Amino acid sequence: MDHRHLDKKIIADQMQIVNDVAGAWKVQVLYALIELDIFDMLNDQKLTAEEIGSRAHIPLASLERLLNGAVSTGYLRKDQNGYENTPMANQVLVRGKPGYLGNYLKLTARWNRSFGKLGRAVRSNEPVEDANAMADEEYRTLFIKGMIDYAAYRGTDVLNHIDLEDKETLIDIGCGPAVYTEMFARAYPQLRCTAYDLPDALAIARDRIQTQEKGGQDRLEWKPGNYLTDESYGTGFDVVFLSHVLHQESPEDCRRILKKSFHALNPGGVLIIQAMFLSEDGLGSVYTALHDLLALLIFPGGYNYSKQTMIPWLEALDYVNIRSTSMSMHNINSLILADKER
């Protein structure tokens, strides 16, 4: 073999793999910066490494290596006067900013440990943990707070794709931090909204909402329950909203949830399902496909279903006028809507 003439295609293919590996390392830099509160320290100001180290009580030698890694990966900027956040970091990585994703990142850091066991999960076709049944209170709290970050800003896009002007009552099943419950109550002054989830989730949701003054709180009701084991979600609702619930459950449990949702609806009511649907061939966006693997890892029976799988379930339960819509290009979620006949 003539080592002076390397195949450029082989080199390019190798570099693609090397870059994928570096991407996994890059996110670890991001996790460390969040863990150490570096972005918060640099909120709209520039600091030297010495100043950051003094405030954070971090050895200068290792801190400078992290900060320089953050500059090379595009999270920070550096000049002769010190380090500062990039505009992107200032917008979504600093506490209190509208697009803050810090809790979501801490949650994904936890999930990265699960992804390290993907081969085991694939060989066994079993999850490596049950995120909904773990006794780890810190993990459960982080899960809820991460969902707040995930939905609080981009989630408002759902309001561009539905119209609830003629509806008076809504129940948000498995509402988690009640981001959407509150959003609907605020957007529709005539709508009384019920947040339904486990007591721990509702406690976090209530604490969050009570600190805000966005309106609609007087039309929020709280209903503790377990959407799997409860026989009924109640009745008398014009809207049942299911957001990012069904990917956590097996097909059998999904059908039971959809059946109980049907009974909760008034005649003429509407079921709204928000999810990251796979395409019919099992593919989808990169995030959707990877999230499907996450569902395998942390939810027994979990699966990112396709619309083609879910719509027949709805038809068999006597839902009518079943239709779907994709969200905007900035939101990977999609909707299925189905009515209960008048």
C-alpha distance (Angstrom), angle and dihedral (degrees) to the residues before:
residue distance angle dihedral
M1 . . .
D2 3.80 . .
H3 3.80 103.7 .
R4 3.81 91.9 -167.1
H5 3.80 92.2 71.0
L6 3.79 110.8 56.2
D7 3.78 120.9 -176.6
K8 3.81 105.7 -107.5
K9 3.80 91.8 -152.8
I10 3.80 92.0 56.1
I11 3.80 90.3 48.6
A12 3.82 90.7 49.3
D13 3.82 91.3 49.5
Q14 3.79 91.5 48.7
M15 3.81 91.2 49.8
Q16 3.80 90.8 52.2
I17 3.80 88.8 58.0
V18 3.81 92.5 43.6
N19 3.81 89.8 51.2
D20 3.80 90.9 50.0
V21 3.81 88.8 53.6
A22 3.80 90.6 47.6
G23 3.80 88.5 51.7
A24 3.81 89.2 59.8
W25 3.81 89.0 51.2
K26 3.79 91.9 46.0
V27 3.79 93.0 60.4
Q28 3.80 89.1 52.5
V29 3.81 88.0 60.7
L30 3.80 88.0 53.0
Y31 3.81 91.7 49.5
A32 3.81 91.4 50.8
L33 3.81 92.7 50.1
I34 3.81 90.3 51.4
E35 3.81 92.5 45.8
L36 3.80 91.8 51.4
D37 3.85 94.3 44.7
I38 3.81 91.4 -123.5
F39 3.81 94.3 144.6
D40 3.81 91.4 52.0
M41 3.81 91.1 50.6
L42 3.80 90.4 52.2
N43 3.79 95.2 47.5
D44 3.82 103.8 143.6
Q45 3.79 92.6 -26.3
K46 3.80 141.4 87.1
L47 3.81 122.0 -126.7
T48 3.78 134.8 179.4
A49 3.78 120.9 -121.2
E50 3.80 88.4 -108.0
E51 3.81 91.6 55.0
I52 3.79 92.7 48.0
G53 3.81 91.8 46.8
S54 3.79 91.9 49.9
R55 3.80 92.9 50.8
A56 3.79 95.2 43.4
H57 3.83 96.6 37.0
I58 3.82 91.2 -127.0
P59 3.84 124.4 146.1
L60 3.79 109.1 -102.1
A61 3.81 96.3 -133.6
S62 3.80 95.7 58.7
L63 3.81 93.5 35.2
E64 3.81 93.0 57.5
R65 3.79 90.1 52.0
L66 3.81 90.6 52.9
L67 3.80 93.1 45.5
N68 3.80 92.1 49.4
G69 3.79 89.5 48.5
A70 3.80 87.7 52.7
V71 3.80 90.5 52.1
S72 3.79 91.8 50.3
T73 3.81 91.2 49.9
G74 3.79 93.4 49.0
Y75 3.79 101.8 -110.6
L76 3.81 96.8 107.8
R77 3.80 138.2 28.1
K78 3.79 126.9 -140.0
D79 3.78 135.9 -162.9
Q80 3.81 136.2 153.7
N81 3.82 90.2 -72.3
G82 3.78 97.3 54.1
Y83 3.80 142.9 -95.2
E84 3.79 131.5 -36.0
N85 3.79 138.5 174.6
T86 3.77 119.3 -95.0
P87 3.85 113.6 -118.4
M88 3.80 88.4 -103.3
A89 3.80 92.3 53.4
N90 3.79 91.8 47.2
Q91 3.79 90.4 53.8
V92 3.81 102.9 46.1
L93 3.81 108.4 13.0
V94 3.81 101.3 53.0
R95 3.80 119.7 86.2
G96 3.77 114.1 -108.6
K97 3.80 96.6 24.6
P98 3.84 115.4 125.2
G99 3.80 94.0 -116.1
Y100 3.82 97.4 42.4
L101 3.83 113.7 155.8
G102 3.80 101.2 172.3
N103 3.81 97.1 115.8
Y104 3.79 90.6 44.4
L105 3.81 89.1 53.9
K106 3.80 91.5 49.9
L107 3.79 88.2 51.6
T108 3.80 93.2 49.9
A109 3.81 89.0 48.7
R110 3.79 86.2 58.9
W111 3.80 90.4 47.4
N112 3.80 90.8 51.0
R113 3.79 87.1 69.1
S114 3.80 87.6 55.8
F115 3.81 91.6 49.7
G116 3.78 88.1 56.7
K117 3.82 86.1 69.2
L118 3.81 95.9 49.8
G119 3.80 94.8 115.6
R120 3.80 90.3 55.2
A121 3.82 91.5 49.4
V122 3.80 92.2 49.8
R123 3.81 93.3 48.2
S124 3.80 92.3 50.4
N125 3.83 99.0 31.5
E126 3.80 84.8 -135.2
P127 3.81 131.9 113.1
V128 3.78 119.0 -106.1
E129 3.81 90.8 -136.1
D130 3.80 141.5 1.4
A131 3.79 107.6 -119.6
N132 3.81 92.2 -169.2
A133 3.79 95.9 51.8
M134 3.79 103.3 40.8
A135 3.80 117.9 123.3
D136 3.82 90.3 -143.6
E137 3.82 102.2 116.0
E138 3.82 92.1 -172.4
Y139 3.81 90.2 56.1
R140 3.81 92.6 47.9
T141 3.80 91.1 50.4
L142 3.78 91.8 47.1
F143 3.81 89.7 49.9
I144 3.81 91.3 56.3
K145 3.81 94.3 43.8
G146 3.79 90.8 47.7
M147 3.79 89.4 54.5
I148 3.81 89.4 52.5
D149 3.80 90.1 57.2
Y150 3.80 91.9 44.3
A151 3.80 95.9 52.5
A152 3.79 108.6 24.4
Y153 3.81 97.9 85.2
R154 3.81 110.1 16.9
G155 3.79 90.9 34.8
T156 3.79 91.8 73.6
D157 3.81 86.8 75.8
V158 3.81 88.0 82.1
L159 3.81 88.1 72.7
N160 3.81 88.8 65.2
H161 3.80 91.9 60.5
I162 3.80 105.8 45.1
D163 3.81 136.6 50.4
L164 3.80 119.4 -150.2
E165 3.81 98.6 165.8
D166 3.82 92.3 121.7
K167 3.82 95.1 45.5
E168 3.79 125.6 95.7
T169 3.81 106.7 -179.7
L170 3.82 132.0 39.4
I171 3.79 134.2 177.4
D172 3.80 120.4 -160.0
I173 3.82 105.8 -152.5
G174 3.81 114.2 -150.4
C175 3.79 88.4 3.1
G176 3.81 96.4 172.3
P177 3.81 106.7 -171.5
A178 3.84 90.3 2.3
V179 3.79 92.9 -121.4
Y180 3.79 91.8 144.9
T181 3.81 94.3 39.2
E182 3.79 89.9 57.3
M183 3.80 91.5 41.9
F184 3.80 92.8 56.4
A185 3.80 92.9 45.9
R186 3.78 90.4 51.4
A187 3.81 94.4 45.9
Y188 3.83 96.5 46.5
P189 3.83 114.3 44.0
Q190 3.81 92.2 -168.3
L191 3.81 94.4 53.1
R192 3.80 123.3 100.4
C193 3.80 109.1 -158.9
T194 3.80 130.3 -159.0
A195 3.80 120.4 -155.7
Y196 3.82 109.7 -150.6
D197 3.81 123.0 -171.8
L198 3.78 144.6 101.5
P199 3.83 115.4 -47.2
D200 3.83 93.7 -110.2
A201 3.80 91.8 56.3
L202 3.79 93.0 46.1
A203 3.81 91.5 50.5
I204 3.81 90.8 56.9
A205 3.80 90.8 44.2
R206 3.80 93.3 51.5
D207 3.80 92.9 47.4
R208 3.80 90.4 51.3
I209 3.79 95.9 46.8
Q210 3.81 95.1 44.7
T211 3.81 90.0 61.1
Q212 3.82 92.3 56.5
E213 3.77 133.1 77.2
K214 3.78 101.5 -157.4
G215 3.80 97.5 121.9
G216 3.79 132.1 -115.8
Q217 3.81 96.4 78.8
D218 3.80 91.1 117.4
R219 3.83 89.2 62.4
L220 3.80 95.5 51.0
E221 3.79 120.5 102.9
W222 3.81 126.5 -172.0
K223 3.80 121.9 -138.3
P224 3.82 116.5 179.3
G225 3.77 113.0 -151.3
N226 3.78 149.6 123.1
Y227 3.79 112.9 -108.1
L228 3.81 91.4 -154.4
T229 3.79 101.8 48.0
D230 3.82 103.0 28.4
E231 3.78 111.8 98.5
S232 3.80 92.4 -143.1
Y233 3.79 140.8 13.7
G234 3.78 90.4 -149.2
T235 3.80 127.0 -102.9
G236 3.78 140.2 -101.0
F237 3.79 100.8 66.9
D238 3.79 125.3 141.0
V239 3.81 91.6 -164.0
V240 3.79 133.4 32.2
F241 3.80 112.3 -167.6
L242 3.83 120.8 -162.5
S243 3.78 112.8 -178.0
H244 3.82 120.8 178.7
V245 3.79 92.1 -24.1
L246 3.79 106.1 110.0
H247 3.83 96.4 57.7
Q248 3.81 86.9 66.3
E249 3.80 93.9 60.0
S250 3.80 142.4 65.3
P251 3.82 120.6 -106.3
E252 3.81 90.3 -102.8
D253 3.80 92.6 52.8
C254 3.79 91.5 44.1
R255 3.80 90.5 56.4
R256 3.80 90.7 49.1
I257 3.82 90.8 50.8
L258 3.80 90.9 49.2
K259 3.83 91.1 48.3
K260 3.81 93.0 51.4
S261 3.80 88.7 46.2
F262 3.81 89.6 54.3
H263 3.81 91.3 53.5
A264 3.81 90.6 48.3
L265 3.82 91.4 58.4
N266 3.77 126.8 91.1
P267 3.82 115.9 -129.8
G268 3.80 105.3 -80.7
G269 3.80 90.9 25.6
V270 3.81 124.4 134.4
L271 3.79 134.1 -130.6
I272 3.82 114.2 -148.2
I273 3.80 118.4 -164.3
Q274 3.80 118.4 -170.3
A275 3.80 115.2 -169.1
M276 3.78 147.1 135.1
F277 3.78 97.4 -101.5
L278 3.77 121.5 -160.7
S279 3.78 117.9 -135.3
E280 3.79 118.2 -103.6
D281 3.81 91.8 -94.7
G282 3.80 91.6 55.1
L283 3.79 94.8 -102.2
G284 3.79 130.6 105.3
S285 3.78 137.2 140.8
V286 3.80 117.1 -19.8
Y287 3.80 90.8 -107.2
T288 3.81 93.0 48.1
A289 3.82 92.3 50.5
L290 3.81 92.4 47.2
H291 3.80 90.9 45.8
D292 3.79 87.8 54.4
L293 3.81 87.7 58.3
L294 3.80 88.9 49.1
A295 3.82 88.3 54.5
L296 3.82 88.1 53.5
L297 3.80 90.3 50.9
I298 3.79 102.2 47.8
F299 3.82 110.1 20.0
P300 3.83 122.4 61.9
G301 3.79 103.4 -129.0
G302 3.81 91.4 4.6
Y303 3.79 118.5 154.5
N304 3.80 139.0 158.9
Y305 3.80 97.9 -123.7
S306 3.78 127.2 -153.9
K307 3.78 123.6 -122.2
Q308 3.80 87.6 -117.3
T309 3.81 88.7 60.6
M310 3.79 96.7 44.8
I311 3.80 102.0 43.4
P312 3.86 94.2 65.1
W313 3.81 88.5 52.7
L314 3.80 88.9 56.2
E315 3.79 92.8 46.2
A316 3.80 91.0 52.1
L317 3.81 89.3 54.3
D318 3.83 92.2 53.8
Y319 3.79 97.8 -106.4
V320 3.81 110.8 153.0
N321 3.80 137.4 -159.5
I322 3.80 91.1 32.4
R323 3.80 111.7 -173.5
S324 3.79 137.9 159.6
T325 3.75 137.0 -150.6
S326 3.78 134.5 -172.0
M327 3.76 119.7 -129.7
S328 3.79 123.1 -124.2
M329 3.80 121.2 -66.1
H330 3.81 88.3 -99.1
N331 3.80 93.8 60.1
I332 3.81 123.6 59.2
N333 3.80 93.3 -158.4
S334 3.80 125.4 101.5
L335 3.80 133.9 -165.7
I336 3.77 136.6 -130.6
L337 3.80 115.6 -166.3
A338 3.80 124.5 -168.8
D339 3.79 131.5 174.3
K340 3.77 134.3 -141.5
E341 3.78 108.2 -130.5
R342 3.82 116.3 -107.5
